[in-house]
Amino acid sequence: MLSVDDHDLVRKGIAAILATDTDVTLVAEAGTGRDALRLFAQYRPAITLMDLRLPDMSGIEVTREIRRQYPDARIIALTSYDGDQDIYRALEAGVRGYLLKEMVHTEILRAIRIVHSGKRFIPADVSDRLDGFFPEVALTGREAEVLTLVARGLGNKEIGDMLGTAAGTVKAHVQSILAKLGARDRTHAVTIAIRRGIIHLHSPDMAGAIGNG
């Protein structure tokens, strides 16, 4: 099994849990997306635990690339991201399981066994987050980009200057965003988008979230 997470303490915790089960062998650990790609090619692990937030590329991108090269790869997302769009993007990329880090101590071994058997592992707490949304993709990539800049406190003209477009076009994007999210105003739209995982602020995954929104 390959463990991919940029936090050394998280990887050590996972290793400690796996060490309690003689049926699971941890063959390698990676702290970056590029290391994950290299180590997967080297070891061809039966199961990969993939954090979605990595310093160089998102876990979504790594999953897509691994699945492109090795279509039978069995990958479990292990992440703190619990928005419906985070989950949807991960499933779309090809993960076979989705495990929140808060569940790791109680569910990780069961998740590994289920995914290794060829089945999917989507716990109830995760599937419940998709109710009412899945598979709806709320915003286009440009709309998510605009909303990310709105979240930073920028006005329409400032956003237009950054994106090389007119303030009126930005205003139209904002109106579309409010309608799609059912938001009362710009602040409400930002709150909804962060909760659902449509945008991530101050996160290495943000560019990936925007590009895939």
C-alpha positions as CSV (number, residue, x, y, z in Angstrom):
1,M,0.0,0.0,0.0
2,L,1.1,3.6,-0.8
3,S,0.3,6.4,1.6
4,V,0.3,9.9,0.2
5,D,0.0,12.9,2.5
6,D,2.1,16.1,2.9
7,H,2.1,15.9,6.7
8,D,4.7,13.6,8.3
9,L,2.6,13.1,11.5
10,V,-0.4,12.0,9.4
11,R,1.7,9.4,7.5
12,K,3.2,8.2,10.8
13,G,-0.3,7.8,12.3
14,I,-1.5,5.9,9.3
15,A,1.6,3.7,9.4
16,A,0.9,2.9,13.1
17,I,-2.7,1.9,12.4
18,L,-1.6,-0.3,9.5
19,A,1.0,-2.0,11.6
20,T,-1.7,-3.5,13.7
21,D,-3.0,-5.5,10.8
22,T,-0.7,-8.3,9.4
23,D,-2.7,-8.4,6.1
24,V,-1.7,-4.8,5.1
25,T,1.8,-3.9,4.1
26,L,2.8,-0.2,3.7
27,V,5.4,-0.3,0.9
28,A,6.0,3.4,0.5
29,E,5.1,6.9,1.6
30,A,4.9,10.2,-0.4
31,G,4.7,13.8,0.7
32,T,4.1,15.3,-2.8
33,G,2.2,14.5,-5.9
34,R,5.3,14.0,-8.0
35,D,6.7,11.6,-5.4
36,A,3.3,9.7,-5.4
37,L,3.5,9.3,-9.2
38,R,7.1,8.1,-9.0
39,L,6.5,5.7,-6.2
40,F,3.3,4.3,-7.7
41,A,5.1,3.4,-10.9
42,Q,7.9,1.8,-8.8
43,Y,5.8,-0.3,-6.5
44,R,2.4,-0.7,-8.2
45,P,0.6,-0.8,-4.8
46,A,-2.7,-2.6,-4.6
47,I,-4.2,0.3,-2.7
48,T,-3.2,4.0,-2.5
49,L,-4.4,6.4,0.2
50,M,-4.5,9.8,-1.4
51,D,-4.7,13.2,0.4
52,L,-6.4,15.8,-1.8
53,R,-4.3,18.6,-0.6
54,L,-0.6,18.3,-1.6
55,P,2.0,21.1,-2.0
56,D,2.8,20.7,-5.7
57,M,-0.3,19.4,-7.3
58,S,-3.8,18.4,-6.1
59,G,-4.6,14.8,-5.1
60,I,-7.3,15.0,-7.8
61,E,-4.6,15.6,-10.4
62,V,-2.5,12.8,-9.1
63,T,-5.4,10.4,-9.1
64,R,-6.3,11.3,-12.7
65,E,-2.7,10.8,-13.8
66,I,-2.3,7.5,-12.0
67,R,-5.7,6.2,-13.4
68,R,-4.7,7.4,-16.9
69,Q,-1.5,5.3,-16.8
70,Y,-2.9,2.4,-14.7
71,P,-6.7,2.2,-15.1
72,D,-7.0,-0.6,-12.6
73,A,-5.4,1.5,-9.8
74,R,-7.5,1.4,-6.6
75,I,-7.3,4.8,-4.8
76,I,-8.9,5.9,-1.6
77,A,-9.2,9.6,-1.0
78,L,-8.2,10.4,2.6
79,T,-8.9,14.0,3.3
80,S,-10.4,16.7,5.5
81,Y,-12.4,18.1,2.6
82,D,-16.0,17.2,3.0
83,G,-17.8,19.5,0.6
84,D,-20.1,17.8,-2.0
85,Q,-18.1,19.2,-4.9
86,D,-14.8,17.9,-3.3
87,I,-16.4,14.5,-3.2
88,Y,-17.8,14.7,-6.7
89,R,-14.5,15.7,-8.2
90,A,-12.7,12.9,-6.5
91,L,-15.2,10.3,-7.6
92,E,-15.0,11.8,-11.1
93,A,-11.2,11.5,-11.1
94,G,-11.6,7.8,-10.3
95,V,-11.2,7.2,-6.5
96,R,-12.7,4.0,-5.3
97,G,-13.3,5.3,-1.8
98,Y,-13.6,8.5,0.1
99,L,-12.6,8.6,3.7
100,L,-12.5,11.7,5.9
101,K,-9.5,12.0,8.2
102,E,-11.8,12.2,11.2
103,M,-12.8,8.6,10.4
104,V,-9.3,7.2,9.9
105,H,-9.0,5.5,13.2
106,T,-12.2,3.6,12.9
107,E,-12.7,3.1,9.2
108,I,-9.3,2.9,7.4
109,L,-8.8,-0.9,7.6
110,R,-12.4,-1.6,6.5
111,A,-12.0,0.9,3.6
112,I,-8.8,-0.8,2.4
113,R,-10.4,-4.3,2.5
114,I,-13.6,-3.2,0.7
115,V,-11.7,-1.3,-2.0
116,H,-9.2,-4.1,-2.4
117,S,-12.1,-6.5,-2.9
118,G,-13.2,-4.5,-6.0
119,K,-16.0,-2.6,-4.3
120,R,-16.4,1.1,-3.6
121,F,-16.2,2.6,-0.1
122,I,-18.4,5.6,0.4
123,P,-19.4,5.8,4.1
124,A,-22.8,7.2,5.1
125,D,-21.4,10.4,6.5
126,V,-19.9,11.1,3.1
127,S,-22.8,10.1,0.9
128,D,-25.2,12.2,3.0
129,R,-23.2,15.2,2.0
130,L,-24.1,14.6,-1.6
131,D,-27.8,14.5,-0.9
132,G,-29.5,17.3,-2.8
133,F,-26.4,18.2,-4.8
134,F,-24.8,15.2,-6.5
135,P,-24.0,15.2,-9.4
136,E,-24.7,18.9,-9.8
137,V,-21.6,21.0,-10.6
138,A,-22.6,24.4,-9.5
139,L,-20.2,26.8,-11.2
140,T,-18.1,27.0,-14.3
141,G,-14.3,27.4,-13.9
142,R,-14.5,31.2,-14.6
143,E,-17.3,31.7,-12.2
144,A,-15.4,29.8,-9.4
145,E,-12.4,32.0,-10.3
146,V,-14.5,35.2,-9.9
147,L,-16.0,34.0,-6.7
148,T,-12.5,33.2,-5.3
149,L,-11.5,36.9,-6.0
150,V,-14.8,38.1,-4.4
151,A,-13.9,36.1,-1.3
152,R,-10.7,38.1,-1.2
153,G,-12.7,41.3,-0.9
154,L,-12.2,42.5,-4.4
155,G,-14.8,44.6,-6.2
156,N,-16.0,44.0,-9.8
157,K,-13.6,46.5,-11.3
158,E,-10.6,45.1,-9.5
159,I,-11.6,41.6,-10.5
160,G,-12.1,42.7,-14.1
161,D,-8.6,44.2,-14.1
162,M,-7.1,41.0,-12.8
163,L,-8.9,38.8,-15.3
164,G,-8.6,41.2,-18.2
165,T,-12.3,41.7,-18.7
166,A,-14.9,44.4,-18.2
167,A,-16.5,45.1,-14.8
168,G,-19.9,44.5,-16.4
169,T,-18.9,41.0,-17.4
170,V,-17.8,40.3,-13.9
171,K,-21.1,41.6,-12.6
172,A,-22.9,39.2,-14.9
173,H,-20.7,36.4,-13.6
174,V,-21.6,37.4,-10.0
175,Q,-25.3,37.4,-10.8
176,S,-25.1,34.0,-12.4
177,I,-23.2,32.7,-9.3
178,L,-25.9,34.0,-6.9
179,A,-28.6,32.4,-9.0
180,K,-26.9,29.0,-9.2
181,L,-26.0,28.9,-5.5
182,G,-29.3,30.3,-4.4
183,A,-27.3,33.0,-2.5
184,R,-28.7,36.2,-1.1
185,D,-25.6,38.2,-1.7
186,R,-21.9,38.0,-2.4
187,T,-20.9,37.1,1.1
188,H,-23.6,34.3,1.3
189,A,-22.3,32.9,-2.0
190,V,-18.8,32.7,-0.7
191,T,-20.0,31.0,2.4
192,I,-21.9,28.4,0.4
193,A,-19.0,27.8,-2.0
194,I,-16.5,27.2,0.7
195,R,-18.8,24.8,2.6
196,R,-19.5,22.8,-0.5
197,G,-15.9,22.7,-1.6
198,I,-16.4,24.7,-4.8
199,I,-13.6,27.0,-3.8
200,H,-10.8,26.7,-1.3
201,L,-9.1,29.7,0.2
202,H,-5.4,29.7,1.2
203,S,-5.0,26.2,0.0
204,P,-2.7,24.5,-2.6
205,D,-5.7,22.8,-4.0
206,M,-7.4,26.1,-4.8
207,A,-6.2,26.3,-8.4
208,G,-7.3,22.7,-9.0
209,A,-10.7,23.5,-7.5
210,I,-11.1,26.5,-9.7
211,G,-10.0,24.6,-12.8
212,N,-12.4,21.8,-12.1
213,G,-15.4,23.7,-10.8
